[in-house]
């Protein structure tokens, strides 16, 4: 467990996610029923018996999985079609236009 000081110095209130499965992503097994304390813009503590500061916002993570550092792994890149094909009116891939927000 890694610990650091938790404060509101970054303008964000500390938050805790409880009862969550945590996958660290470095070859170890997932850990069940963990508490993750967020503060100072980072994960301040992870474990089953994390002491929470008074007034911390608590989110029940029961039934969910947390994978620290996994961000934005699925994106759609859409470019204006007229630059590629002046006759096209919507996207580069008109056959996928129905799946894209309009």
N, C-alpha and C positions, 0 to 999 in steps of 0.2 A: 504494500500500500504506500502510495506517495502522498505526502501531505504538504500543504503550504498554508500561509495565513489567509483567512477569508475576511474581506472587508468590503464596504461599499465605496471604497476609494475610486473605483473605476466608473462610478455612476450606475452600476448595475447591482440589483439586489441579489444576494446569494440565493441559490435555488438547489433543491435536492430532488433527485429522481430515486424513488424507493422501489423495492421489489422487482428490479429489472434484471434481465439476463445480460451479462457483459461479455462481449467477445473482444479480446485485446488485439487479436490479429498478428500475434508473433509466435504462433505455433502451439499455444497452450489451449486447453479445453475451455469452453464457455463456462463462466461462473454464474450460478443461479442465485436469485434472491439477494442481489447486491444493492447497496445504496451508493449513489454517485453525487457528491457534493460539488457544485459549481460555484466558483467565486474568483474574483480578480482576473476574469477573462480566461480561466483555465479550470481543469478538473482539480479540485483541491484535495479530494479524498475519495477512495473507492474501497468498499469492503462491506461485510455483513453488519459490523457494529460501529458505524461511523457516528460520532457525536455531532448532532446538528446544533448550530447556533440558534439562539432565541430569535423568533420572528422570521425564520427562513421560510420561503415559499416551498411547499412540498407537492410534487407531482407523483401520482401513483403509476408506476411503470409496469404493473402486473400484466403479464401476457405480451410484453414487448421486449425487443432486443436492442441494445445500444452497442454500436461499433464506433468507438472514438476515432476521429480522423477521417471517416468515410463520408465524403461530401461530394455532391454533384456528380455522381458516377453515371448518370443517364440524362443526356441532354439532346435536344433536337436543334440542329443548326439550320436555319432557314435564311436564304438570301433572296433578294429581289430578282425575279426571273428576267425582267426586261434587260438587265445588263448582259445576260447570257443569250436570251432569245427575245428579241423585241416583240414578237407575236404573242408571247406568253403574258398572261395578265395576273396570275396569282403567285405561284412559287416555282422554284426550279423543277420540282417534281410534281406536276399537276395531278398525277394519279394518287398522290398522298394528301392532296389538299383537304379532303374530307376529315382527315385525322388531326389536322392542325387547327388551332384556334383562329377564328376569323374576326 
